[in-house]
Amino acid sequence: MTVKEELRTTVAGIVGADPATVADDDNLVFLGLGSLEMMRLVTKWRRSGLKVEFRDLAATPTISAWAVRLEEARA
């Protein structure tokens, strides 16, 4: 599973959507993802060793942007 697929599945589960309906460039906030959910994701990823910041996710809340950020954090 690619980073984008993982993100899409995770976000869709949080907002109660079908992953197939979440496009790479959809604004995740407009889909219903709130700041609390974003903070929980940041905490989860930090615990797994990824250096991600809430401000980076909030600045561009899309699957595409988050995938780039997570791939950078994994490198």
C-alpha positions as CSV (number, residue, x, y, z in Angstrom):
1,M,0.0,0.0,0.0
2,T,1.4,3.4,-1.0
3,V,1.6,6.4,1.4
4,K,-1.3,8.0,-0.4
5,E,-3.4,4.9,-0.1
6,E,-2.7,4.6,3.6
7,L,-3.5,8.3,4.1
8,R,-6.7,8.1,2.1
9,T,-7.9,5.0,4.0
10,T,-7.0,6.6,7.4
11,V,-8.7,9.9,6.6
12,A,-11.7,8.3,5.1
13,G,-12.2,6.2,8.2
14,I,-12.0,9.3,10.4
15,V,-14.5,11.3,8.4
16,G,-16.8,8.4,7.6
17,A,-16.3,8.5,3.8
18,D,-15.5,5.9,1.2
19,P,-11.8,6.1,0.4
20,A,-12.6,6.0,-3.3
21,T,-14.4,9.4,-2.9
22,V,-11.4,11.2,-1.3
23,A,-9.3,12.7,-4.1
24,D,-5.6,13.5,-3.8
25,D,-6.2,17.3,-3.8
26,D,-9.5,17.5,-1.8
27,N,-9.3,19.8,1.2
28,L,-9.5,17.4,4.1
29,V,-10.9,20.0,6.4
30,F,-13.8,20.6,4.0
31,L,-14.4,16.8,4.1
32,G,-14.8,17.0,7.9
33,L,-11.3,16.4,9.3
34,G,-10.9,18.6,12.3
35,S,-7.9,20.0,14.1
36,L,-8.3,17.5,17.0
37,E,-8.1,14.6,14.5
38,M,-5.1,16.1,12.8
39,M,-3.4,16.4,16.2
40,R,-4.1,12.7,16.9
41,L,-2.6,11.7,13.6
42,V,0.5,13.8,14.3
43,T,0.8,12.2,17.7
44,K,0.4,8.7,16.2
45,W,3.1,9.4,13.6
46,R,5.5,10.9,16.0
47,R,5.2,7.9,18.3
48,S,6.1,5.8,15.3
49,G,9.3,7.9,14.8
50,L,8.2,10.3,12.1
51,K,9.0,14.0,12.6
52,V,5.8,15.7,11.5
53,E,4.4,19.0,12.6
54,F,0.7,20.0,13.0
55,R,1.4,23.3,11.2
56,D,2.7,21.5,8.1
57,L,-0.5,19.4,7.9
58,A,-2.8,22.2,8.6
59,A,-1.1,24.5,6.1
60,T,-2.0,22.2,3.2
61,P,-4.6,19.6,4.2
62,T,-4.6,17.4,1.2
63,I,-3.6,13.7,0.6
64,S,-0.9,14.8,-1.9
65,A,0.7,17.3,0.4
66,W,0.6,15.0,3.4
67,A,2.1,12.1,1.4
68,V,5.1,14.3,0.4
69,R,5.6,15.3,4.0
70,L,5.4,11.7,5.4
71,E,7.7,10.4,2.7
72,E,10.2,13.2,3.6
73,A,9.9,12.2,7.3
74,R,10.5,8.5,6.5
75,A,13.6,9.3,4.5
